Every structure is written in C-alpha cells, then in structure tokens.
Amino acid sequence: MQQADRQPKQELVNISRLIDENSLKEKLILLFTKWEVLLGILLVFEFILFSNLSPYFLDYFNLMNSTFNFMEKAIMALPMIYIIMSGDIDISIASIIALSSFAMGYAASMGMDVAGIILIGLAAGTLAGMFNGFFVTILKMPAIAVTLATQSLFRGVSQAVLGDQAYTEYPKSMAFLGQGYVGDTLIPFELVIFLFLAAVMGFILHKTRYGRKLYAIGSSREAARFAGINVSRIRFINFTLMGLFCGIAAVLLTSRIGSTRPNIALGWDMEVITLVVLGGVSISGGKGNLFGVIMAIFLLGYLKFGMGLINLSAKVMVITTGLLLVIAVLLPGFLDGVKARRKLKSQQMASTL
C-alpha cells in the first residue's frame, strides 16, 4: 500500500522538476535572444578581438578620444528614435546640419560672438525641423517624400552661397565645445552632453505619457487617434526635436573641425538611421528602447575605431556597416518568431502535463 502511494508522489516530483527545468531553459533563451543582450555580447567580443589585434585599442586615452568621431551622430540618433518609433523617417538630417553650420558661419563672418553663433545654429536647426513637421503633419505629406525634398533644399542653400569656399573665421573659444575635455579629466565635453541628453530622452521615452503615446502611435496611428492621442502634434514635436538636436550636433561638429563647408556631414543620415535600427527600434514603428540604441552607438563607433587601427579601408567599413543594417532589420523578426514558437510549445507542454 505504501509502495503504491509513493509512486504517484514520485511522478509528481518528476513532473515538477521537468517544469522547473523547462522554465529555467525558457528564461535563459528569452534572455539571450533579447536584442540588447546580443548587442552587449557583440560589444564584448569586439573589445576582445581588437585588443588582440592592436595594442592601442584598450588605451584609455584612445577610447575616450575616439568618441569625438561619433558623438554628433549619437546625439542625432536620440530624436530619431522618436521619429522611427512613430512610424516616420527623416533623411534630411545631414542637410539640416549643413544649413545650421552655414548659418553659424555667416553669423561668425558678421562678427557675432560665440553665444550668438550657437543660438543661430540651434535656431536654424529647429526651424528646419519645424519646416519638415509642417509639411508632414499639417499638409499630410509622406515623411519620406518631404525629407527627400528638404535634403536637397537645405544643403542646396549652403552650396549655392559657398560654392567651393568655406567659413573658417570662428572665435577660438568656440573650439572647446567640440574639442574640449571636462576639467582636468580625459572625458570629452561632447560625451558628457550626449550622456545628459540620452538620460533626458530616455526618461521621456520610458517614464512619461509622451513616451507611451509614441509606442501607441507606432503600433497603430488610427487606434491612437481613437484613444484620444493628438497624433499630428506628437509627430510635429518629433520633427522639431530632430531639428533642434541637429542644431546641437552642428554646433559641436563645426566647433570640432573649425570650418563650414557645403559637404559637411554628408551621408550621415543613413548612418544615424543605421544606429537606431541596429539598436532594436523597429523600422515600422512601435517597438524599441533607448538602451539598445546606446549599445549600438558604441558598438558601431568602436568598430570603426578598431578597423581604423588595423588599417582596414573605408570600403570595408562601409560594407560592414551595410551588413550590420541588414542584420538589424532581419534578425529581430527571426528572433521574435523563435520566441513565439517556443512560447507556444511551452504552453502545449504545460497543458499536456
């Protein structure tokens, strides 16, 4: 009789163990298929690889200095998260930098002081963003069409005026913004600005109603409208923020290189979009987070730095960036499919038990 009682109890213990093992296994699979975790693993692998290929990669001074090459793009990526999250796109951002830098150069040539030059650059960028937002939200034109047109328009202004010339007469004190360090440390001032802006934009995205509205709009604009969200206003603010942040990037970039040319920041639009999509923000909207984008920024930034140290050509860098973008677009969908299948399988197993 006792033997008969023990057998069902043992079966229950075995079933309980099996459920616990499956649960742990599922948790591990879910953890290591998270896009941010995969980016973190790639970043660690990248550091191990380049530290073995070059003795200069892990040098603290080099790691800090290399951030100068991608901080302006990183700053532009922050509002691009909002735009792509809402199902829009902006491919005029590099041209907004050209326009803002041109306005700053003109102001400097007229003898304006540093504060005035900075304000002119920020204002030009903000107005350009508002210009995009007006056509997209008020006139209801597709964002891709509007920003494709303004991409040529904004850069065309500086090209028409400057030609093959450049503005180079900037106040010497302005150089600190794009070249300086914080106090006596080796921490670039640009990096501090980026981290501050990232904290603010991350808080808005993940902790406020505005952020929740962005996710709702990206998931379904019609559903968001029926829920009482002013979709047009949110999208207009997004494009305005994009213009403002391009103005900030223009101030930093112009002060870093000390000149304004019509081809400034050429091609940056696709690089910034790559950073955001590589960071896990869905190109169709409604999905993503800021932490993944920050991981992608440093992953791609240090990848280029490492490839430069081992003397790989610019063509290899472009090809690598393109491959990463293809992977970033295709792999998340594949991982979501894997998770869905495993979840269904777990539910079926649980119902069977």
C-alpha positions in Angstrom: 0.0 0.0 0.0 2.8 2.4 0.9 4.7 1.5 -2.3 1.6 2.3 -4.3 1.3 5.8 -2.5 4.9 6.6 -3.2 4.7 6.0 -6.9 2.2 8.9 -7.7 4.2 11.2 -5.4 7.4 10.4 -7.3 5.7 11.1 -10.6 4.5 14.5 -9.3 8.1 15.3 -8.2 9.5 14.3 -11.6 6.8 16.4 -13.4 7.6 19.4 -11.1 11.3 19.1 -11.8 10.7 18.9 -15.5 8.5 22.0 -15.4 11.3 23.9 -13.4 14.0 22.8 -15.9 11.9 23.9 -18.8 11.1 27.2 -17.1 14.8 27.9 -16.5 15.6 26.9 -20.0 12.9 29.2 -21.4 14.2 32.1 -19.2 17.7 31.7 -20.5 16.6 31.5 -24.1 14.5 34.7 -23.6 17.4 36.4 -22.0 19.9 35.6 -24.7 17.5 36.4 -27.6 17.0 39.9 -26.3 18.4 42.3 -28.8 20.2 44.4 -26.1 21.9 41.3 -24.7 23.1 40.3 -28.1 24.5 43.8 -28.7 26.2 43.6 -25.4 27.8 40.2 -26.3 28.9 41.6 -29.6 30.4 44.7 -27.9 32.4 42.4 -25.5 33.6 40.3 -28.4 34.6 43.4 -30.3 36.7 44.6 -27.4 38.4 41.2 -27.1 39.0 41.0 -30.9 40.5 44.4 -31.4 42.5 44.4 -28.1 44.3 41.3 -29.5 44.7 42.8 -33.0 46.1 46.1 -31.8 47.9 47.1 -28.5 46.5 50.6 -28.8 42.8 49.7 -28.7 42.3 49.4 -25.0 44.3 52.6 -24.2 42.0 54.8 -22.1 43.1 58.0 -23.9 42.4 56.4 -27.3 39.0 55.1 -26.2 37.9 58.5 -24.9 39.3 60.4 -27.9 37.6 58.0 -30.4 34.2 59.1 -29.1 34.8 62.5 -30.8 34.2 60.7 -34.2 30.7 59.6 -33.4 29.2 61.7 -30.6 27.4 64.1 -33.0 25.8 61.2 -34.8 24.9 59.7 -31.4 23.1 63.0 -30.4 21.2 62.9 -33.7 20.2 59.3 -33.0 18.2 60.2 -29.9 15.3 62.1 -31.5 15.5 59.7 -34.5 14.3 57.1 -32.1 11.1 59.1 -31.5 10.6 59.6 -35.3 11.1 56.0 -36.3 9.2 54.8 -33.2 6.2 56.8 -34.5 6.4 55.2 -38.0 8.1 58.2 -39.7 11.6 58.7 -41.2 13.8 61.8 -41.6 16.5 61.6 -44.3 17.2 65.3 -44.3 19.2 65.4 -41.0 22.6 65.7 -42.5 21.4 68.6 -44.7 20.0 70.3 -41.6 23.5 70.2 -40.1 24.8 71.8 -43.3 22.2 74.5 -43.1 22.8 75.2 -39.4 26.5 75.2 -39.9 26.1 77.6 -42.8 24.0 79.9 -40.6 26.7 79.8 -37.9 29.5 80.5 -40.4 27.6 83.5 -41.8 27.0 84.8 -38.3 30.6 84.4 -37.4 31.7 86.3 -40.6 29.5 89.2 -39.4 31.4 89.4 -36.2 28.8 87.8 -33.8 30.1 86.4 -30.5 30.1 82.7 -29.5 26.7 82.8 -27.7 25.1 84.4 -30.7 26.6 81.9 -33.1 25.4 79.0 -31.0 21.9 80.4 -30.8 21.8 81.0 -34.6 22.9 77.3 -35.2 20.2 76.0 -32.8 17.5 78.2 -34.3 18.3 77.3 -37.9 18.1 73.6 -37.0 14.9 73.9 -35.1 13.2 75.9 -37.8 14.3 73.3 -40.4 12.8 70.6 -38.2 9.6 72.6 -37.9 9.5 73.1 -41.7 9.6 69.3 -42.1 7.0 68.8 -39.4 4.6 71.3 -41.0 4.6 69.5 -44.4 4.3 66.1 -42.8 1.6 66.8 -40.2 -0.3 69.9 -41.4 -0.2 69.2 -45.2 -0.4 65.4 -44.6 2.5 64.6 -46.9 4.6 61.4 -46.5 7.7 61.9 -44.4 9.9 60.1 -46.8 8.9 62.5 -49.7 9.1 65.7 -47.6 12.6 64.9 -46.1 13.9 63.7 -49.5 13.0 67.1 -50.9 14.3 69.1 -48.0 17.5 67.0 -48.1 18.4 68.8 -51.3 16.8 72.1 -50.3 18.7 72.6 -47.0 22.1 71.6 -48.3 21.5 73.5 -51.6 21.3 76.8 -49.6 24.9 76.4 -48.4 26.1 75.1 -51.7 24.5 78.0 -53.6 26.2 80.6 -51.4 29.5 79.0 -50.6 30.3 77.0 -53.7 33.8 75.6 -53.2 34.5 78.2 -50.4 34.3 77.7 -46.7 33.7 79.7 -43.5 36.7 79.4 -41.2 36.7 82.5 -39.1 35.3 81.2 -35.9 36.2 82.5 -32.4 38.9 80.5 -30.8 37.0 80.0 -27.6 34.3 78.1 -29.6 36.7 75.2 -30.2 36.1 73.9 -26.6 32.6 72.7 -27.4 33.8 70.2 -30.0 37.4 69.6 -28.8 37.5 70.2 -25.1 37.6 67.9 -22.0 35.8 68.2 -18.7 38.1 69.9 -16.2 41.4 68.1 -15.9 40.0 64.7 -17.0 40.2 63.0 -20.3 36.4 62.9 -20.6 35.3 64.7 -23.8 32.8 67.5 -23.3 30.8 66.1 -26.2 30.4 62.8 -24.4 29.0 64.4 -21.3 26.5 66.4 -23.4 25.4 63.1 -25.1 25.0 61.3 -21.8 22.9 64.1 -20.4 20.7 64.3 -23.4 20.4 60.5 -23.5 19.2 60.5 -19.9 16.6 63.1 -20.6 15.3 61.5 -23.8 15.3 58.0 -22.1 13.3 59.3 -19.2 10.7 60.9 -21.6 10.5 57.7 -23.7 10.2 55.2 -20.9 8.7 57.1 -17.9 6.2 59.6 -19.3 2.9 59.7 -21.1 4.6 61.2 -24.1 6.7 58.1 -24.4 3.7 55.8 -24.1 2.0 57.8 -26.8 5.0 57.3 -29.1 4.6 53.5 -28.7 0.9 53.7 -29.3 1.3 55.8 -32.5 3.9 53.5 -33.9 1.7 50.4 -33.2 -1.4 51.9 -34.9 -2.0 55.6 -35.7 -5.7 55.0 -36.1 -6.0 53.2 -32.8 -4.0 56.0 -31.2 -6.4 58.6 -32.6 -9.4 56.7 -31.3 -7.7 56.6 -27.9 -7.7 60.4 -27.9 -4.0 61.0 -28.8 -3.2 64.0 -30.9 -1.1 62.2 -33.4 -0.2 65.2 -35.6 1.0 67.2 -32.6 3.3 64.4 -31.4 4.7 63.9 -34.8 5.3 67.7 -35.3 7.1 67.8 -31.9 9.3 64.8 -33.0 10.4 66.6 -36.2 11.0 69.8 -34.3 13.1 67.9 -31.7 15.0 66.3 -34.6 15.8 69.8 -36.0 17.0 71.1 -32.6 19.3 68.1 -32.0 20.7 68.5 -35.5 21.4 72.1 -34.5 23.2 70.9 -31.4 25.2 68.4 -33.5 26.0 71.2 -36.0 27.4 73.4 -33.2 29.6 70.6 -31.9 30.8 69.4 -35.3 31.5 72.9 -36.6 33.5 73.8 -33.4 35.4 70.5 -33.7 36.5 70.9 -37.3 36.6 74.7 -37.1 35.1 75.3 -40.5 31.8 75.2 -42.5 31.8 73.6 -46.0 28.8 72.6 -48.1 29.6 68.9 -47.9 29.7 68.9 -44.0 28.2 65.7 -42.5 27.5 64.3 -46.0 26.0 60.8 -45.7 25.3 61.0 -42.0 21.6 60.5 -42.5 21.9 56.8 -43.3 24.5 56.3 -40.6 22.2 57.7 -37.9 19.2 55.6 -39.1 21.5 52.6 -39.0 22.4 53.3 -35.4 18.7 53.5 -34.4 17.6 50.4 -36.3 20.7 48.4 -35.2 19.7 49.4 -31.6 16.5 47.4 -32.0 14.0 50.1 -32.9 11.6 48.6 -35.4 11.7 50.4 -38.8 7.9 50.0 -38.9 7.5 51.7 -35.5 6.1 50.8 -32.1 9.0 48.9 -30.8 12.4 49.6 -29.3 14.2 51.3 -26.4 16.9 53.8 -25.8 19.4 51.4 -24.1 19.6 49.2 -27.2 20.4 52.3 -29.3 23.1 53.4 -26.9 24.7 49.9 -27.2 24.5 50.2 -31.0 26.2 53.6 -30.9 29.2 52.4 -29.0 29.3 49.1 -30.9 29.5 50.8 -34.3 31.7 53.6 -33.1 34.3 51.4 -31.6 34.0 49.0 -34.5 35.1 51.8 -36.9 37.8 52.9 -34.4 39.2 49.3 -34.2 39.1 48.8 -38.0 41.0 52.1 -38.4 43.7 50.9 -36.0 44.3 47.8 -38.1 44.3 49.8 -41.3 41.2 48.4 -42.9 40.0 50.5 -45.9 37.0 52.8 -45.8 35.2 50.5 -48.3 35.4 47.6 -45.8 33.9 49.9 -43.1 31.0 50.8 -45.4 30.4 47.2 -46.3 30.5 46.2 -42.6 28.0 48.9 -41.7 25.7 47.8 -44.5 25.8 44.2 -43.3 25.0 45.3 -39.8 22.0 47.2 -41.0 20.7 44.2 -43.0 21.2 42.0 -39.9 19.4 44.6 -37.7 16.4 44.6 -40.0 16.1 40.9 -40.5 17.3 39.3 -37.2 14.8 40.8 -34.7 11.9 39.4 -36.8 13.5 36.0 -36.8 14.1 36.1 -33.0 10.5 37.1 -32.4 9.4 34.1 -34.4 11.6 31.8 -32.4 10.3 33.2 -29.1 6.7 32.8 -30.3 7.2 29.2 -31.4 8.9 28.3 -28.1 6.2 30.0 -26.1 3.5 28.0 -28.0 5.5 24.8 -27.4 5.8 25.5 -23.7 2.1 26.2 -23.4 1.3 22.9 -25.2 3.7 21.0 -22.9 2.2 22.6 -19.8 -1.4 21.7 -20.9 -0.3 18.1 -21.6 1.3 17.8 -18.2 
